[in-house]
Amino acid sequence: MTTTGNPPSQQIGASRETASLVSRIADRLQSLDNRTIFVLVIVASTFAFLPYRFWKQPSIVDRANWDYFAQVIARGGIPYVDVVNIKAPLSAYIGALAILAGKLVGLREIFAIRLVYLALADLVVAFTFVVALDYFKSRRIAVLAAAIMMAVDLFGDANCGGVQPKTPMILFGLMTLWSLRRDRPFLAGLYGMLSALSWQPGLLFAGVAALSFSHYLTRWRDLKALKVIAGAALPLAIFIGYFWIEGALRELYWWNIDYNLTIDAPRGLRTVEGIVDRFDRLMRTPYRRERIYFLASVFGLLVVGWSQLREAFRSGTRRLLDAAPDHSIILAALIYFAFCTINIQGGVDLIPLLPFVSMFAAVAIISLVGLIANLANRARLKVPQFAVQQFGFAIALALVIVFSIGDVIWLRVWFPTLQDQEAEVAQITSLLEPGDQIFVHGLAEILVLSGRTNADKHFFLDRGKDTYLDKVEPGGFEGWFSRLKSKRPKIVALERLKTLDHKEEFINWVQTDYEEEKGKIFTYYVRKINDPPSDHN
């Protein structure tokens, strides 16, 4: 996908015209109740995300992996037993429910998933508004934060292409912070655990809620911290009970916990130099347009943090402990940022940080506007201080709209589109006869678009998963690989082998038993007709 934008001079001229319009809209917003604004934010974000053209986006990489995970569940499969992924499965279950609901109205599986995740993205934007309003008591900050959130290019793109586990993770996380501000500890714990079941790092929200309601572990008599624990225990008990009934607790532990702790996490560790380089690359590539917000958010975080510290110095330690709920938004942001410094793979891993970036950037911008208004007042200008603040807010909001949201109008989905992929997948699967199997590795899009089930539950063995089979499969990797070859899949598609420890075994297999076919999009292998069945038994 590439973007073609207007020249800077035209954009600046448009921003001036837009500022006047936005100023009138801002005046109108003051007369609306918060629930109405919440709905308007959802409507606005829906229109902001439509230019990403979910109906044309190709099925690729991790999106395809998660969509296939959801498809297997929708067919009655059990996570980690019938299909393996290393993340908590709630996101895939949401995708599976989307598939089942879509069937009732004749909607294709892939479109049902995408529509549901676009709706979840809308809710993330809306709850960014709600949480900002609750914590900063300013509609200007809240509206600006929501506008920045919906303007992040990667966020819209990531949610129009399929299941995105970071989206429900941060949605439930924001709902945890929302419940915390409304003094609902049970709900805060429940939403915190749902965040963790969407993606494991979401457990931080339940932890922040427990710290906040216990006032940093100093107050237990009101039982609020225990209510947080009870709320978190409910979905966790249902989750564990389900896998126990299905006889899948062992597999759940292996792939959801043990692999991540013993294999994935150590491999993801980087030096300080590596961490700095990774963040620098993210700011120069997927977040190059939004890096100004990341920089502004640092200033906004310092403003909020200093305000809290100054109040603590003024009122003493007791006031600091009493204000624990006010600190939760800072704690959540810092804890997740700390996680990112330990293990971050790509741009989508920053999605849970985006609402905090948006909110603290909005704080920084509104603080700057307030500073300008104060300077204008001291200079005894004839312009009222409120008018300066209102106009400054309008200008800031207009710039976000013109320079960010406006750009997506020019987005185009280039080759391969979803339709291009579908045509080639149909050509590949036309080679299969009844009873034939297909095995893919790293190309789950072929499975997603064909509706086929992989010949094995393992469809992506990157980052040490193939070696981990030595611990969880009879006969280790060699035993598993021998069983796979004995199934004699008619078609094999291999991709993303770079991080496999046993990639040579896969390459030798297809070079010996298969003939390579190259399409415009996919490279795949067709079993040789004269290959005897007993070769690998």
C-alpha positions as CSV (number, residue, x, y, z in Angstrom):
1,M,0.0,0.0,0.0
2,T,1.2,3.5,-0.8
3,T,-0.1,6.9,-0.1
4,T,-0.2,9.9,-2.3
5,G,-0.9,13.2,-0.4
6,N,-1.5,16.8,-1.3
7,P,1.4,19.3,-1.5
8,P,2.3,20.9,1.9
9,S,1.2,24.4,0.8
10,Q,-2.3,23.1,-0.2
11,Q,-2.5,21.2,3.1
12,I,-1.6,24.3,5.1
13,G,-4.3,26.3,3.2
14,A,-6.8,23.6,3.8
15,S,-5.9,23.5,7.5
16,R,-6.8,27.2,7.9
17,E,-10.2,26.7,6.4
18,T,-10.7,23.5,8.4
19,A,-9.8,25.3,11.6
20,S,-12.8,27.6,11.3
21,L,-15.1,24.7,10.7
22,V,-13.5,22.7,13.6
23,S,-13.9,25.7,15.9
24,R,-17.6,25.8,15.2
25,I,-17.8,22.0,15.7
26,A,-15.9,22.4,19.0
27,D,-18.4,25.0,20.2
28,R,-21.2,22.5,19.3
29,L,-19.4,19.7,21.2
30,Q,-19.6,21.7,24.4
31,S,-23.4,21.4,24.3
32,L,-23.4,17.6,23.8
33,D,-23.5,15.0,26.5
34,N,-20.6,12.5,26.8
35,R,-22.6,9.5,25.6
36,T,-23.5,11.4,22.4
37,I,-19.9,12.2,21.8
38,F,-19.0,8.6,22.5
39,V,-21.3,7.5,19.6
40,L,-20.0,10.3,17.4
41,V,-16.5,9.2,17.9
42,I,-17.4,5.6,16.9
43,V,-19.1,7.0,13.7
44,A,-16.1,9.2,12.9
45,S,-13.6,6.4,13.4
46,T,-15.7,4.1,11.2
47,F,-15.5,6.6,8.3
48,A,-11.8,7.1,9.1
49,F,-11.0,3.4,8.7
50,L,-13.1,2.7,5.5
51,P,-10.5,4.1,3.1
52,Y,-8.3,1.1,4.1
53,R,-10.6,-1.0,2.0
54,F,-11.0,-4.1,4.1
55,W,-12.7,-5.8,1.2
56,K,-9.4,-5.5,-0.9
57,Q,-6.8,-6.0,1.7
58,P,-4.7,-9.2,1.1
59,S,-4.6,-11.9,3.7
60,I,-1.0,-11.9,4.9
61,V,1.5,-13.0,7.5
62,D,0.2,-12.9,11.1
63,R,-3.3,-11.8,10.1
64,A,-3.6,-15.0,8.1
65,N,-2.2,-17.1,11.0
66,W,-4.9,-15.7,13.3
67,D,-7.7,-16.0,10.8
68,Y,-6.8,-19.6,10.3
69,F,-6.7,-20.1,14.1
70,A,-10.3,-18.7,14.2
71,Q,-11.5,-20.8,11.3
72,V,-10.3,-24.0,13.0
73,I,-12.1,-23.0,16.2
74,A,-15.3,-22.2,14.3
75,R,-15.2,-25.7,12.9
76,G,-15.1,-27.2,16.4
77,G,-11.3,-27.4,16.8
78,I,-9.6,-27.0,20.2
79,P,-6.7,-24.5,20.4
80,Y,-3.3,-26.0,20.9
81,V,-4.7,-29.5,20.2
82,D,-6.0,-29.1,16.7
83,V,-4.2,-25.8,15.8
84,V,-1.2,-24.3,17.5
85,N,-0.5,-20.6,18.3
86,I,1.6,-19.3,21.2
87,K,-0.7,-16.5,22.3
88,A,-3.8,-16.6,24.5
89,P,-6.8,-17.6,22.3
90,L,-9.6,-15.1,23.2
91,S,-8.9,-13.0,20.1
92,A,-9.3,-16.1,17.9
93,Y,-12.5,-17.0,19.7
94,I,-13.8,-13.5,18.8
95,G,-12.9,-14.2,15.2
96,A,-14.6,-17.6,15.4
97,L,-17.8,-16.0,16.8
98,A,-17.7,-13.5,13.9
99,I,-17.5,-16.4,11.4
100,L,-20.5,-18.2,13.0
101,A,-22.5,-15.0,13.2
102,G,-21.6,-14.1,9.6
103,K,-22.9,-17.5,8.4
104,L,-26.3,-16.6,9.7
105,V,-26.5,-13.7,7.2
106,G,-24.5,-15.3,4.4
107,L,-21.3,-13.3,5.0
108,R,-18.0,-14.7,4.0
109,E,-15.7,-15.8,6.9
110,I,-12.9,-13.4,6.1
111,F,-15.2,-10.4,5.8
112,A,-17.1,-11.3,9.0
113,I,-13.8,-11.3,10.9
114,R,-12.7,-8.0,9.4
115,L,-15.9,-6.2,10.1
116,V,-15.9,-7.4,13.8
117,Y,-12.3,-6.2,14.2
118,L,-13.0,-2.9,12.6
119,A,-15.8,-2.5,15.1
120,L,-13.4,-3.4,18.0
121,A,-11.0,-0.7,16.6
122,D,-13.8,1.8,16.7
123,L,-14.4,0.9,20.3
124,V,-10.7,1.4,21.1
125,V,-10.9,4.9,19.8
126,A,-14.2,5.6,21.7
127,F,-12.7,4.2,25.0
128,T,-9.6,6.3,24.4
129,F,-12.0,9.3,24.5
130,V,-13.8,8.0,27.6
131,V,-10.6,7.2,29.6
132,A,-9.0,10.5,28.7
133,L,-12.1,12.3,29.8
134,D,-12.2,10.4,33.1
135,Y,-8.6,10.9,34.0
136,F,-7.9,14.4,32.7
137,K,-11.4,15.9,33.1
138,S,-11.1,17.8,29.8
139,R,-13.2,17.3,26.7
140,R,-10.6,19.0,24.6
141,I,-8.0,16.5,25.6
142,A,-10.4,13.6,25.2
143,V,-11.6,14.6,21.7
144,L,-8.0,15.3,20.5
145,A,-6.8,12.0,21.9
146,A,-9.6,10.1,20.0
147,A,-8.7,12.0,16.8
148,I,-5.0,11.2,17.2
149,M,-5.9,7.5,17.8
150,M,-8.0,7.2,14.7
151,A,-5.4,8.9,12.7
152,V,-2.6,6.3,13.3
153,D,-2.2,4.7,9.9
154,L,-0.9,1.3,11.2
155,F,-3.8,0.9,13.6
156,G,-6.4,1.3,10.9
157,D,-4.5,-1.0,8.5
158,A,-3.9,-3.7,11.1
159,N,-7.6,-4.0,12.0
160,C,-8.9,-4.1,8.4
161,G,-7.0,-7.3,7.5
162,G,-8.2,-9.9,10.0
163,V,-7.8,-10.9,13.6
164,Q,-5.5,-8.6,15.6
165,P,-5.0,-9.9,19.2
166,K,-3.5,-6.5,20.4
167,T,-6.9,-4.8,19.7
168,P,-9.1,-6.7,22.1
169,M,-6.2,-6.7,24.5
170,I,-6.0,-2.9,24.7
171,L,-9.8,-2.5,24.4
172,F,-10.3,-4.6,27.6
173,G,-7.3,-2.8,29.1
174,L,-9.0,0.6,28.5
175,M,-12.2,-0.8,29.9
176,T,-10.2,-1.8,33.0
177,L,-9.0,1.7,33.5
178,W,-12.6,3.0,32.9
179,S,-14.0,0.6,35.5
180,L,-11.3,1.7,37.9
181,R,-12.2,5.4,37.6
182,R,-15.8,4.4,38.3
183,D,-14.9,2.5,41.4
184,R,-16.0,-0.9,40.1
185,P,-13.3,-3.3,41.3
186,F,-15.0,-6.5,40.2
187,L,-15.4,-5.2,36.6
188,A,-11.9,-3.9,36.6
189,G,-10.5,-7.4,37.5
190,L,-12.8,-9.1,35.0
191,Y,-11.8,-6.8,32.1
192,G,-8.2,-7.0,33.1
193,M,-8.2,-10.8,32.8
194,L,-10.1,-10.7,29.5
195,S,-7.2,-8.4,28.3
196,A,-4.7,-11.1,29.4
197,L,-6.7,-13.9,27.7
198,S,-6.6,-11.8,24.5
199,W,-2.8,-11.5,24.7
200,Q,-0.8,-12.4,27.8
201,P,0.8,-9.0,28.5
202,G,-2.7,-7.7,29.2
203,L,-2.4,-9.1,32.7
204,L,-0.7,-5.8,33.5
205,F,-4.1,-4.2,33.6
206,A,-5.4,-6.5,36.3
207,G,-2.2,-5.9,38.2
208,V,-2.6,-2.1,38.0
209,A,-6.2,-2.4,39.1
210,A,-5.2,-4.4,42.2
211,L,-2.4,-1.9,43.0
212,S,-4.8,1.0,42.6
213,F,-7.7,-0.4,44.7
214,S,-5.3,-1.5,47.4
215,H,-3.6,1.9,47.3
216,Y,-0.2,0.2,46.6
217,L,-1.0,-2.8,48.9
218,T,-1.6,-0.7,52.0
219,R,-5.4,-0.9,52.2
220,W,-7.4,-4.1,52.2
221,R,-10.2,-3.6,54.7
222,D,-12.7,-2.2,52.1
223,L,-12.2,-5.5,50.2
224,K,-11.9,-3.7,46.8
225,A,-8.6,-5.4,46.0
226,L,-10.1,-8.8,46.7
227,K,-13.0,-7.9,44.4
228,V,-10.5,-7.2,41.7
229,I,-9.0,-10.7,42.2
230,A,-12.5,-12.2,42.2
231,G,-13.4,-10.4,39.0
232,A,-10.2,-11.7,37.4
233,A,-10.7,-15.2,38.7
234,L,-14.1,-15.6,37.0
235,P,-13.0,-15.6,33.3
236,L,-9.8,-17.4,34.2
237,A,-11.8,-20.2,35.9
238,I,-14.1,-20.5,32.9
239,F,-11.0,-20.6,30.6
240,I,-9.1,-23.2,32.6
241,G,-12.3,-25.3,33.1
242,Y,-13.0,-25.4,29.4
243,F,-9.6,-26.7,28.5
244,W,-9.7,-29.2,31.4
245,I,-13.0,-30.5,30.1
246,E,-11.6,-30.8,26.6
247,G,-8.5,-32.6,28.0
248,A,-6.2,-29.9,26.6
249,L,-4.7,-28.4,29.7
250,R,-1.3,-29.9,29.0
251,E,-1.1,-28.5,25.5
252,L,-2.4,-25.1,26.8
253,Y,0.5,-25.0,29.3
254,W,3.1,-26.0,26.7
255,W,2.3,-23.5,24.0
256,N,0.7,-20.7,26.0
257,I,3.1,-20.6,29.0
258,D,6.1,-22.9,28.9
259,Y,7.2,-22.1,25.3
260,N,6.9,-18.4,25.8
261,L,8.9,-18.4,29.0
262,T,11.6,-20.8,28.0
263,I,12.1,-20.3,24.3
264,D,10.4,-17.2,22.9
265,A,11.1,-14.7,25.7
266,P,14.9,-15.4,25.8
267,R,15.1,-15.2,22.0
268,G,13.4,-11.9,22.0
269,L,15.8,-10.2,24.4
270,R,17.9,-7.4,23.0
271,T,20.8,-5.3,24.1
272,V,20.2,-1.7,24.9
273,E,21.7,-0.8,21.6
274,G,19.3,-3.2,19.9
275,I,16.3,-1.8,21.7
276,V,17.2,1.8,20.6
277,D,17.7,0.6,17.1
278,R,14.4,-1.2,17.0
279,F,12.4,1.8,18.2
280,D,14.3,4.1,15.8
281,R,13.3,1.8,12.9
282,L,9.7,1.8,14.0
283,M,9.6,5.5,14.2
284,R,11.2,5.8,10.7
285,T,9.0,3.2,9.0
286,P,5.5,2.2,10.2
287,Y,5.2,5.2,12.6
288,R,7.0,7.9,10.6
289,R,3.9,10.1,10.3
290,E,3.0,9.6,14.0
291,R,6.4,10.0,15.6
292,I,5.6,13.6,16.4
293,Y,2.8,12.2,18.7
294,F,5.2,9.8,20.3
295,L,7.6,12.7,21.1
296,A,4.7,14.9,22.3
297,S,3.5,12.1,24.5
298,V,6.8,12.0,26.4
299,F,6.3,15.7,27.3
300,G,2.6,15.0,28.2
301,L,3.6,12.1,30.5
302,L,6.1,14.4,32.2
303,V,3.4,17.1,32.7
304,V,1.0,14.6,34.3
305,G,3.7,12.9,36.3
306,W,5.0,16.2,37.7
307,S,1.5,17.3,38.6
308,Q,1.1,14.1,40.7
309,L,4.5,14.3,42.3
310,R,4.0,18.0,43.2
311,E,0.7,17.2,44.9
312,A,2.4,14.3,46.8
313,F,5.2,16.6,47.9
314,R,2.6,19.2,49.0
315,S,0.3,16.8,50.9
316,G,2.6,14.0,52.0
317,T,2.8,10.2,51.6
318,R,-0.8,9.6,52.6
319,R,-2.0,11.8,49.7
320,L,0.3,9.8,47.4
321,L,-1.3,6.5,48.5
322,D,-4.8,7.9,48.3
323,A,-4.2,9.1,44.8
324,A,-3.2,5.6,43.5
325,P,-6.3,5.3,41.2
326,D,-5.1,8.6,39.5
327,H,-1.7,7.0,38.8
328,S,-3.1,3.9,37.1
329,I,-3.0,5.5,33.6
330,I,0.7,6.3,34.1
331,L,1.5,2.9,35.6
332,A,-0.2,1.0,32.7
333,A,1.7,3.0,30.1
334,L,5.0,2.6,31.7
335,I,4.6,-1.1,32.4
336,Y,3.7,-1.8,28.8
337,F,6.5,0.4,27.6
338,A,8.9,-1.7,29.8
339,F,7.5,-4.9,28.2
340,C,8.3,-3.4,24.8
341,T,11.9,-2.8,25.7
342,I,12.2,-6.5,26.7
343,N,10.3,-8.1,23.7
344,I,9.1,-6.2,20.7
345,Q,8.9,-7.7,17.2
346,G,7.2,-5.2,15.0
347,G,4.9,-2.2,14.7
348,V,1.8,-4.0,15.7
349,D,3.4,-4.7,19.1
350,L,3.0,-1.0,19.9
351,I,-0.7,-1.0,19.3
352,P,-1.4,-1.3,23.1
353,L,0.7,1.7,23.6
354,L,-1.1,3.9,21.1
355,P,-4.0,5.0,23.3
356,F,-1.6,6.2,25.9
357,V,0.5,8.0,23.2
358,S,-2.7,9.6,22.0
359,M,-3.8,10.7,25.4
360,F,-0.5,12.1,26.6
361,A,0.2,13.8,23.3
362,A,-3.2,15.4,23.6
363,V,-2.2,16.6,27.1
364,A,1.0,18.0,25.8
365,I,-0.8,19.9,23.0
366,I,-3.6,21.3,25.2
367,S,-0.9,22.3,27.8
368,L,0.9,24.2,25.1
369,V,-2.3,25.9,24.0
370,G,-2.9,26.8,27.6
371,L,0.6,28.2,27.9
372,I,0.1,30.4,24.8
373,A,-3.3,31.6,26.2
374,N,-1.6,32.6,29.5
375,L,1.1,34.5,27.7
376,A,-1.5,36.3,25.6
377,N,-3.3,37.2,28.8
378,R,-0.2,38.5,30.4
379,A,0.6,40.6,27.3
380,R,-2.8,42.2,27.8
381,L,-4.0,41.3,24.3
382,K,-7.6,42.1,23.6
383,V,-8.3,38.5,22.7
384,P,-10.0,36.6,25.6
385,Q,-8.0,33.8,27.1
386,F,-10.9,31.3,26.6
387,A,-11.0,32.3,22.9
388,V,-7.3,31.7,22.5
389,Q,-7.7,28.2,24.1
390,Q,-10.7,27.4,21.9
391,F,-9.0,28.5,18.7
392,G,-5.8,26.7,19.6
393,F,-7.7,23.5,20.2
394,A,-9.5,24.0,16.9
395,I,-6.2,24.5,15.1
396,A,-4.7,21.4,16.7
397,L,-7.7,19.2,15.8
398,A,-7.8,20.6,12.3
399,L,-4.1,19.8,11.8
400,V,-4.6,16.2,13.0
401,I,-7.5,15.8,10.5
402,V,-5.8,17.4,7.6
403,F,-2.3,16.0,7.9
404,S,-3.3,12.5,9.2
405,I,-6.9,11.4,8.6
406,G,-7.1,13.3,5.3
407,D,-4.1,11.3,3.9
408,V,-6.0,8.0,4.0
409,I,-8.3,9.2,1.2
410,W,-5.4,8.6,-1.1
411,L,-4.6,5.1,0.1
412,R,-4.6,2.4,-2.6
413,V,-4.2,-1.4,-2.2
414,W,-1.7,-2.5,-4.8
415,F,-0.9,-6.0,-6.0
416,P,-1.7,-8.5,-4.7
417,T,-5.2,-7.7,-3.6
418,L,-7.4,-10.1,-1.9
419,Q,-9.1,-10.9,-5.2
420,D,-5.6,-11.6,-6.8
421,Q,-4.8,-14.0,-4.0
422,E,-8.2,-15.8,-4.3
423,A,-7.7,-16.4,-8.0
424,E,-4.3,-18.0,-7.4
425,V,-5.4,-20.0,-4.4
426,A,-8.3,-21.4,-6.5
427,Q,-5.7,-22.5,-9.1
428,I,-3.6,-24.2,-6.5
429,T,-6.4,-26.1,-4.8
430,S,-7.8,-27.2,-8.2
431,L,-4.9,-29.7,-8.2
432,L,-6.3,-31.4,-5.1
433,E,-8.6,-34.4,-5.5
434,P,-10.9,-35.8,-2.8
435,G,-8.8,-37.2,0.0
436,D,-5.7,-35.2,-1.0
437,Q,-4.0,-33.1,1.8
438,I,-2.2,-29.8,1.8
439,F,0.5,-28.8,4.2
440,V,1.6,-25.1,4.5
441,H,4.2,-23.5,6.7
442,G,4.2,-19.7,7.0
443,L,1.6,-19.3,4.3
444,A,-1.7,-19.7,6.2
445,E,-3.4,-17.4,3.7
446,I,-3.7,-20.4,1.4
447,L,-5.6,-22.2,4.1
448,V,-7.7,-19.1,5.0
449,L,-8.8,-18.4,1.4
450,S,-9.3,-22.0,0.4
451,G,-11.2,-23.1,3.5
452,R,-8.9,-26.2,3.7
453,T,-7.5,-27.6,7.0
454,N,-3.7,-28.1,7.2
455,A,-2.3,-31.6,7.2
456,D,-0.9,-30.9,10.6
457,K,-1.8,-28.6,13.5
458,H,1.6,-26.9,13.3
459,F,1.5,-24.4,10.4
460,F,4.3,-22.0,11.6
461,L,7.3,-23.3,13.5
462,D,9.4,-20.1,13.7
463,R,11.6,-18.9,16.5
464,G,12.5,-22.2,18.0
465,K,9.1,-23.9,17.8
466,D,10.5,-26.7,15.6
467,T,13.2,-27.5,18.3
468,Y,10.5,-27.2,21.0
469,L,8.8,-30.2,19.4
470,D,11.6,-32.3,20.9
471,K,9.9,-31.6,24.2
472,V,6.2,-32.0,23.3
473,E,6.0,-34.5,20.4
474,P,6.6,-38.3,20.5
475,G,10.0,-38.8,19.0
476,G,10.7,-35.0,19.0
477,F,11.0,-33.1,15.8
478,E,12.2,-36.1,13.9
479,G,9.3,-38.2,15.0
480,W,6.8,-35.4,14.1
481,F,8.5,-34.7,10.8
482,S,8.4,-38.4,9.9
483,R,4.7,-38.6,10.6
484,L,4.1,-35.5,8.5
485,K,5.9,-36.9,5.5
486,S,4.0,-40.2,5.9
487,K,0.7,-38.3,5.3
488,R,2.1,-37.6,1.8
489,P,0.3,-34.2,1.3
490,K,-0.3,-33.6,-2.4
491,I,0.7,-29.9,-2.1
492,V,3.3,-28.3,0.2
493,A,3.8,-24.6,0.5
494,L,6.8,-23.3,2.5
495,E,7.6,-19.8,3.5
496,R,9.2,-17.8,6.4
497,L,11.8,-20.5,7.0
498,K,14.5,-18.1,8.0
499,T,14.3,-18.6,11.8
500,L,13.8,-22.4,11.7
501,D,16.5,-24.5,13.3
502,H,15.4,-27.4,11.0
503,K,14.8,-25.5,7.7
504,E,17.2,-27.8,5.8
505,E,15.0,-30.8,6.5
506,F,12.0,-29.0,5.0
507,I,14.0,-27.9,2.0
508,N,15.5,-31.4,1.3
509,W,12.0,-32.9,1.6
510,V,10.4,-30.8,-1.0
511,Q,13.4,-30.9,-3.3
512,T,13.4,-34.7,-3.2
513,D,9.7,-35.5,-3.3
514,Y,8.1,-32.5,-5.0
515,E,8.2,-30.4,-8.1
516,E,8.3,-26.6,-7.6
517,E,5.6,-24.4,-9.1
518,K,5.8,-20.6,-9.0
519,G,2.7,-18.5,-9.3
520,K,2.6,-14.7,-9.4
521,I,2.0,-14.6,-5.6
522,F,2.8,-18.0,-4.1
523,T,5.5,-20.6,-4.6
524,Y,4.3,-24.2,-3.8
525,Y,5.3,-27.8,-4.4
526,V,3.3,-30.6,-6.0
527,R,4.1,-34.2,-5.1
528,K,5.9,-36.1,-7.9
529,I,3.6,-38.7,-9.4
530,N,6.2,-41.5,-9.3
531,D,7.2,-41.0,-5.7
532,P,6.7,-44.4,-3.9
533,P,4.5,-44.4,-0.7
534,S,7.1,-46.2,1.3
535,D,10.0,-43.7,0.9
536,H,9.6,-42.1,4.3
537,N,7.8,-44.7,6.3
